[in-house]
């Protein structure tokens, strides 16, 4: 299981919108086909590296407005299914802590190095620590 936490200089509503609005997700995450923060909603996107692209298939399984969203994560044509959970905590009016948990990574084929935990760790740290941070902190405090 992989757990990553980041604190963003942005209000919780802005971070929530970034992780649940398909137009915003496309700017920092992946080119999602569509997205709704509704239990049962299915979405997909391509990810991977220059050598191999994988179709990710996901289903939203839990939603708590402004607090938590979780979805299954699997790869078309490969065994295994994991769970991605984003949890948001308001540190104060202008700061939000995001806790990402990606569990059940060991259900993916162990003989495929692309599914190694270190790759998920590097990917999420890049996505959350750079891409999402740059997106939500951009213009967070326009009057300062």
N, C-alpha and C positions, 0 to 999 in steps of 0.2 A: 504494500500500500504506500502511496506517495501522498505526502501532505506538504503544501506550500502556502505560506502566509505572506501577504504584502499589505502595507498601509499606503493608501493613496491620499494625496491632498485634493480631495474632492468629496462633496456631500454624497451620502448613501444613495439618494435618488439618481444621481448622475451615473454612479457605478452600476446600479441596477439596470438602468436604461441601456448602458453599454453592453451588458451581458445578456439582455433579453430582447433587444430591438434588432431585427434582422439587418436593417440598413446600417446601424452602428456596428454590428458584429462584423460586417464585411470590411470595415475599415481597420480593424485590429486583430481579428480572429481568423476566420476562414470564409470563403465565398459560400455561405450556406444557401441551400435551395430556397428555403423559407423557414420561418421560425415563429412560434408562438409560445409564450410561457403558460401552457395549458397541459395538464396531465393527459397523456395519451397522444400528444402531438408528435408526429414522426418527421424527422428532417435528415438531410444527408449533405455531405461535402467531400471533396477530394483533398487529401493531404499526403505527405510523404516527402521524398527527396527527388533529386534529378534523375536517379536511376529507376525508381519505382513509385508509382502513385497508387494510393489505396482509397477505395470508396468507403467512407465512414458512414455507418447507419446508426441513427440515434433515436431514442424515444424518451420524451419527458416523463418522469415517473413521480416527481414531487415538486410542488411550488408553494412557497410561503412568500407572499408579496413583500418586496423590499428586504427579505431575509435569506431566502434559500431557494435554489433551483437545482434539481438533480436529473440526470438523464443517463440512460444506458448508452454504451459506446461499443460497437463492434465493427468488424471489417468484412465487407462482402467477400465471400469465397474462403474465409478463414474461420477456424474454430475459435471459441472464446467470446466472452462478453464481460466488459468492465462497467464500472459506475463512476461517473464524474459528478461531483457535488460542489457547487459554489455556495458558500455561506458568507453573508455580509453582517458586519458589526459596526455600529456608529461609534467611533472613538470620541468624537465631538461634532459640532455642527459642520465643520469643513474637512473632516478626516474620516476615512472609512477603511476598516480592516477587512480584507477578503481572505478567506480560508478555502483553499481548493483541496479536495480529497479525491484521488483517483485510485479506486480500489479494484481488486480482482484482476490485476495485471498478469498474474500468474496463470490465468485461464487461456492466454494467447499462446500460440505454438512456440515452445522454447527453442526450436531449431531455426527460428527466423530472427536474426540479429536485429532487424528493424523493430521488433517488439520487446527489446531489452529494456528493463526499468530505467537504465541510465539515459536512454533516448527520450523516454517520457519526461524524466526529470529535467533534462536539458531543454526540451521543447516547451514544457510548462513554465520553466523559469524565464525563458526568452519571451514567451507570449505574455505572461503576467508581469514580469519585471521590467520589460521594455515596451512592448506593443501596447498593452492595456494601460500601463502607467502613462505613456506619452499621450494616449488618446484622452483619458479622463482628466489628466492634469492640464491639458492644453486649455487655456482660457478659463481655468477654474475660478480665478479671482481677477476678473477684468478691470475692476475699479481700484486695484492696488498698485 
